[in-house]
Amino acid sequence: MTAAASMASKVISVCTSLISIPLTFHYLGPERFGMWMTINSFVALLSFTDLGMGNGVLSLIARAHGKDNKAEIIECISSALVALVGLSAALAVLFALLYPAYDWARLFNVHSPVAAAEAGPSIVVLICCLLAAGPVSVVQRVQMGLQQGFAASVWQCIGSFFSLLGVLLVVYGQGGLPWLVVAFAGAPVIAGILNNVVFFSISEPTLRPSRSAVSRRFAREIVKKGFFFFLIQLLMALSYSTTNLVIAQVLGPEAVAEYAVPDKLFAIVSMSVAMVTAPLWPAYSEAVSRGDREWVAATVRRAASGSILFAAAGSLLLVLLGPWIIRHWVGSAVVPTVTLLASFALWKVVEAGGNVLSSFLNGLHILHIQLYVAIPTAVATLVLKIYLVDAIGLPGALAASIIGYCLFTAVPLSVLVHRILSRWEVAAYSK
C-alpha cells in the first residue's frame, strides 16, 4: 500500500515538474530560471534543518511499534515536537541576524537588476518555509514508522497538487520569483498541517502528543540519533545538492538550465526506485525488533537486484528518448549532449544501489559507519566536481559523483552489508 501510494505521489510530482518547468523557463528567462532551479536544489540541501531529528523519530517509532509499546510512541512524538519547535525558533533568530550581512545576488552569480533584487527575498521565503516544515513533518515520520507510509504519501500528493496550482497562479498572475518559492515550498507545509489535524484528531487520536508525555530520555535519544542523521545528510547534500551552485559559479547561471532540465527528467528513475526502498527502512527496523531476520535478508537482496535492473532499464530508455522528450518539453533552448545523458544514466544506476544499502543500514540503526564513509565521499566529490566541471563541462559533475560515491561509499558499505547478512545466515544455520 505504501509503495502504491508512493507511486501516485511520485507521478504527481513528476507531472508537476513536466508542467511547471517549461512554464517557468519561458516566463523567467535563462538567468532567473537558473536561479529558480538553484533554489529548488536548496530545498534538498536545507532539508536537514531539523538536524536529522525527523529521521531519528522514524527509527524510534518503528522500534517502539515493533515492541507494541504505545506509551513509548506517544513519548517519542511529544518529545520530538518540543525539540523541533525549539530548534526552528533558534534557527530563525540566527538567520535573522545573519541575513543582512550577505549579498545574496552573489550566491546565485546573477547580474540583472530584477534577478539581483529577487535573490534576498526568495531566500527569506525559502528559509521560513523550511523552518516551519520541521515540526510539521513529524507526523509523516510517525506514519512511516507505524507502517502507514501510504497516508504520508497521500498528503504529499495533496502538497504537490497545491504546489502546481500555486505555480500556475503565480506565472499567469505575473508574480515574481519569491512568490514562486512560496508556491513551491509553502504548499507542502500547508498539506502537512492538514495531515497533523486529521491524523491526531481522526485517524490516531490515542497517539495525540501531550505536555505530560515529554521525556528527557527520549529527547536525548532523538537528538543523539538525529545528530548522526544530520551529519550524514549534510555531507550528502554537500556532495550532490551543490551541483547547480557549482555550475552557476564555474559556467554561469545560464548553464544551470542545460543541466537542470535533464536532471529533472532522470529524477523519474530516482523517484521510482525510492518508491520501493523508502518504506523498507521502517519495515526492516520493525522486523529486526520482532526477530524476523530471514525476511530482512531476503528482501534486501530482492530490493538490490530489482532497483539496479529497473534503474538501468529506465535510464537507458531516457538516454534514447531524452533529446526528443526535452525538445517537446521545453523547446530548442536546451539541447543536452549524449555524453551528458549517458552520465546521468550511469549515476542513476549507482544511486539506486546506494539507496538500498542506506535503507538497510538505517533500519538496523547503523549510522556511525555511514558517517565515516560520508566524510571522504563529500570532500572527494565536491573537489572533483569543481575541477571536472571546469575541465570537461556538465558531464564532469556526474563523473565526480560517480567516482566519489563508488570509491568511498558503495564499496565499503557493500562489504559491510554482505558481512551482516552472512553472519545472520551462519547464525540461522547453527540453530
Secondary structure, 3 states (H helix, E strand, C coil): CHHHHHHHHHHHHHHHHHHHHHHHHHHHHHHHHHHHHHHHHHHHHCCCCCCCHHHHHHHHHHHHHHCCCHHHHHHHHHHHHHHHHHHHHHHHHHHHHHHHHCCHHHHHCCCCHHHHHHHHHHHHHHHHHHHHHHHHCHHHHHHHHCCCHHHHHHHHHHHHHHHHHHHHHHHHCCCCHHHHHHHHHHHHHHHHHHHHHHHHHHHCHHHCCCHHHCCHHHHHHHHHHHHHHHHHHHHHHHHHHCHHHHHHHHCCHHHHHHHHHHHHHHHHHHHHHHHHHHHHHHHHHHHHHCCCHHHHHHHHHHHHHHHHHHHHHHHHHHHHHHHHHHHHHHCCCCCCCHHHHHHHHHHHHHHHHHHHHHHHHHHCCCCHHHHHHHHHHHHHHHHHHHHHHHHHCCHHHHHHHHHHHHHHHHHHHHHHHHHHHHHHHHHHHHC
